[in-house]
Amino acid sequence: MSPPERARKTFDLSRHITAAVGAQKAYVPGDQPSESGWVKLNTNENPFPPSPRVAAAIRAELGTDAASLRLYPNPASAPLRAAAARYHGHGLGAENVLAGNGSDDVLNLLVRAFADASKPAGMLVPSYSLYPVLSGLNAAAMRTVPVGLDGVFDTAAVAASGANIFFLTNPNAPLGIAFAPEKIAEVLEAFDGLLVVDEAYAPFARADAVPLLTRFPNLVVTRTFSKAFALAGIRAGYALADAAVVAALDKVRDSYNLDRLAQAAAVAALEDRAYYDGITAEIKRARDAASAALRGLGWRVLPSEANFLMASPPSAVGKTPAETAAAVHAFFKSRKILVRYFPSNPVTAPFLRISVGSAREMETLLAAAAASADADSSSSAADAADAAPR
Ligand SMILES: *Cc1c(COP(=O)(O)O)cnc(C)c1O
């Protein structure tokens, strides 16, 4: 005999979810297609594999039977903190490093520790669109300061923003433009709050903010293994900061926030500087070559110190710059080339953000860029022909 049918219990989620989570729109990451065959230039992943030492370290951690996975990992990621301190030098010790499950985890910990309903967060616009999602989830207001396509922003506006924690992406994403260390020092002097310099792309830049840590206890520098270290799939990142800030973040994080394989991989990556110097130099050369080639096709390309280009195609006849960018984005997609497009902000809408991929991927991209101009001129020529009296 089957049990009697019962009516399904009702549960009104909207009445129970917290106001902050209920109101927040989810962050939308770039497409991660599951089929192969795409030229994937949309999420700034590295075209090179990680150091061979990474695979060796993961294999050593696993052994033949993965028995080590029975045991919890080092709770503080202590070997990784020590390796990161050694990697950067500048008198930093393990007490100045917090390891995270990707740098997005570190950013989340920073928001949870330093922003809430009475302590606003702040950011440059445009920059990384994850920050307002994290602040929103913690019921914190987000104060914004505009940055121009020339990379200029007003230090006094950051100081007057009322933010308790301010995110400065350097080099900026999505613009690719880097800020001078002197400018960052000026902000650190003027701003009465915690300044987070998100250095996801700093390994591709000429300078970084790490040397400023000795002078400014209100500075946090965040780094990721996802871009220059070619480990987006492993999920590891870290923050460098004053020991008191690190201790505060340690209270907030999960007690085992990096798994064994991630810790082993990240340490091995930091210990192979020669390999990463080589592939980083290669990516910078490819970036500068692609930038010159796009300019040759009439594109406007912002000066990039990252592993991507923010580039605007020449306006097609009868189309606005934003409409042109949308059309080229769609044209690329029709050729199975993914790039990032940010139409919601009028400043970024005329641009496409193109990751620097392998030599072959860049050839494919540049051929498509050339063909998009032909597609445009032939269609506008066709339009003109249609309009012309016969
Ligand atoms: C990619 C990126 C990160 C995130 O890196 P993960 O370590 O993969 O979480 C953080 N900030 C910016 C600006 C990025 O572009």
The ligand as an ORCA input file, in Angstrom:
! r2SCAN-3c Opt
* xyz 0 1
  C      40.074     37.611    -13.261
  C      39.966     38.677    -12.243
  C      39.930     38.383    -10.877
  C      39.565     37.026    -10.372
  O      40.444     36.092    -10.331
  P      40.126     34.662     -9.698
  O      41.364     34.446     -8.925
  O      39.973     33.772    -10.866
  O      38.930     34.711     -8.821
  C      39.880     39.414     -9.967
  N      39.896     40.690    -10.371
  C      39.933     41.014    -11.673
  C      39.931     42.443    -12.056
  C      39.950     40.017    -12.637
  O      39.916     40.336    -13.924
*
